[in-house]
């Protein structure tokens, strides 16, 4: 027997678990870059190198990314909340003024992201009201060392600086 869990309760309780924030970017065949923001990104396998994210089935960006057949995970830095909000918007021209360059697979690499992972779609599975998207990793690197943008209890945040060491 499955208990009915209220969506608001589920979201509130799981909101106590902090997540990193990533921009999933792609270049669909129409030549207009696509992006979505996710807090549900994870590594899956070392051999083969696989990663995953979970787009909502109601997402208007996911079909455009799926059409591209490839995507880039851009790990956002703690100074990129404004960029995050822009790319999360419904604006059809959300890339206007956003500095980026193409990855080897053609997906947008966002300037200022702390790391990137260039992927092709390996598999897509049903996962309730979301999809489970597995990506095959083709290339990855760190743009610059930095702290990630976090999402916790309904708001964006940063890691606390490490305590001062006493010598």
PLY file of the C-alpha trace (Angstrom):
ply
format ascii 1.0
element vertex 167
property float x
property float y
property float z
element edge 166
property int vertex1
property int vertex2
end_header
0.00 0.00 0.00
1.36 3.40 -1.02
0.66 6.38 1.19
-0.49 9.58 -0.48
2.11 12.27 0.20
1.04 15.87 -0.26
3.34 17.53 -2.85
3.80 20.65 -0.68
4.87 18.50 2.29
7.20 16.45 0.11
8.85 19.62 -1.27
9.13 21.23 2.18
10.75 18.20 3.82
13.13 17.43 0.95
14.03 21.12 0.82
16.12 20.49 3.92
18.59 18.68 1.69
20.81 21.22 -0.13
21.58 20.77 -3.81
24.01 22.28 -6.25
22.60 24.31 -9.12
23.43 23.49 -12.74
22.41 24.98 -16.05
21.74 22.32 -18.67
22.39 23.89 -22.07
21.99 22.65 -25.64
21.94 23.85 -29.22
18.82 22.46 -30.90
18.64 22.16 -34.70
16.86 25.55 -34.95
20.14 27.24 -33.90
18.65 29.00 -30.85
20.36 27.92 -27.59
18.22 26.21 -24.96
18.74 26.07 -21.21
17.11 24.83 -18.05
18.16 25.05 -14.40
18.30 21.86 -12.35
19.13 20.99 -8.78
18.76 17.31 -9.54
22.11 16.56 -11.18
24.28 13.60 -10.17
27.10 11.37 -11.30
25.94 7.84 -12.10
28.77 5.65 -13.42
32.53 5.78 -13.90
32.64 3.08 -16.60
31.06 4.16 -18.81
31.13 7.78 -17.61
27.47 8.69 -17.08
25.66 11.56 -15.37
21.95 12.20 -14.81
19.40 14.95 -14.28
15.63 14.98 -13.88
13.65 17.47 -15.99
9.99 18.03 -15.19
7.68 16.59 -17.86
5.96 20.00 -18.01
9.24 21.77 -18.87
9.16 23.83 -22.06
12.99 23.69 -22.30
13.45 19.93 -22.01
11.90 19.06 -25.43
14.34 21.47 -27.13
17.30 19.94 -25.26
16.08 16.42 -26.11
15.79 17.41 -29.78
19.47 18.44 -29.74
20.47 14.95 -28.55
23.34 16.44 -26.54
23.75 18.84 -23.66
26.30 20.52 -21.45
26.04 20.62 -17.67
27.34 24.00 -16.44
28.01 23.94 -12.69
27.07 27.43 -11.55
29.22 29.39 -9.13
27.93 31.12 -6.02
28.20 34.48 -7.82
25.84 33.39 -10.64
22.40 33.63 -9.03
21.30 36.35 -11.50
22.37 34.14 -14.44
20.51 31.24 -12.85
17.31 33.27 -12.59
17.65 34.46 -16.20
18.12 30.94 -17.56
15.24 29.64 -15.40
12.88 32.21 -16.92
10.31 31.54 -19.64
11.86 34.29 -21.81
12.20 32.89 -25.35
15.44 34.89 -25.76
16.96 34.04 -22.37
20.46 33.86 -23.90
20.44 37.54 -24.91
23.55 39.07 -23.38
24.70 35.75 -21.84
28.40 35.16 -22.55
29.07 31.65 -23.78
31.02 29.66 -26.33
30.29 26.31 -28.00
31.59 23.07 -26.55
33.16 20.44 -28.78
29.67 18.94 -29.18
28.17 22.39 -29.89
26.36 23.04 -26.60
26.77 26.40 -24.86
29.55 26.59 -22.25
28.62 29.45 -19.94
31.31 31.97 -19.05
31.91 31.99 -15.32
30.57 28.48 -14.65
32.95 26.69 -12.31
32.90 23.43 -14.28
31.30 21.89 -17.36
30.42 18.38 -18.55
29.73 17.85 -22.28
27.35 14.94 -22.95
25.20 13.13 -25.45
21.86 11.69 -24.36
22.43 8.05 -23.40
18.88 7.17 -22.28
15.66 8.76 -21.04
13.37 6.95 -18.60
10.00 7.71 -17.09
10.22 8.86 -13.47
6.74 9.91 -12.32
6.14 13.55 -13.20
9.78 13.86 -14.33
12.11 12.17 -16.80
15.38 10.54 -15.77
17.94 11.64 -18.36
21.24 9.77 -18.52
24.09 11.50 -20.31
27.20 9.89 -21.74
30.15 12.13 -20.84
32.42 13.08 -23.74
34.49 15.85 -22.14
34.63 17.79 -18.88
36.78 20.38 -17.19
36.97 23.04 -14.50
36.75 26.65 -15.74
38.06 28.04 -12.47
38.11 26.88 -8.88
35.22 28.34 -6.99
32.33 27.63 -4.70
29.07 26.30 -6.17
25.69 28.00 -6.07
23.44 26.07 -3.69
19.68 25.74 -3.30
18.38 25.03 0.19
14.96 25.42 1.80
13.57 27.40 -1.12
16.40 29.89 -1.54
19.81 30.23 -3.14
22.87 30.23 -0.93
26.60 29.82 -0.60
28.92 27.57 1.33
30.15 29.10 4.57
33.83 30.01 4.43
36.06 27.48 6.17
36.98 28.36 9.74
40.27 30.13 10.22
43.08 27.76 11.06
45.14 28.44 14.12
48.82 27.76 13.86
0 1
1 2
2 3
3 4
4 5
5 6
6 7
7 8
8 9
9 10
10 11
11 12
12 13
13 14
14 15
15 16
16 17
17 18
18 19
19 20
20 21
21 22
22 23
23 24
24 25
25 26
26 27
27 28
28 29
29 30
30 31
31 32
32 33
33 34
34 35
35 36
36 37
37 38
38 39
39 40
40 41
41 42
42 43
43 44
44 45
45 46
46 47
47 48
48 49
49 50
50 51
51 52
52 53
53 54
54 55
55 56
56 57
57 58
58 59
59 60
60 61
61 62
62 63
63 64
64 65
65 66
66 67
67 68
68 69
69 70
70 71
71 72
72 73
73 74
74 75
75 76
76 77
77 78
78 79
79 80
80 81
81 82
82 83
83 84
84 85
85 86
86 87
87 88
88 89
89 90
90 91
91 92
92 93
93 94
94 95
95 96
96 97
97 98
98 99
99 100
100 101
101 102
102 103
103 104
104 105
105 106
106 107
107 108
108 109
109 110
110 111
111 112
112 113
113 114
114 115
115 116
116 117
117 118
118 119
119 120
120 121
121 122
122 123
123 124
124 125
125 126
126 127
127 128
128 129
129 130
130 131
131 132
132 133
133 134
134 135
135 136
136 137
137 138
138 139
139 140
140 141
141 142
142 143
143 144
144 145
145 146
146 147
147 148
148 149
149 150
150 151
151 152
152 153
153 154
154 155
155 156
156 157
157 158
158 159
159 160
160 161
161 162
162 163
163 164
164 165
165 166
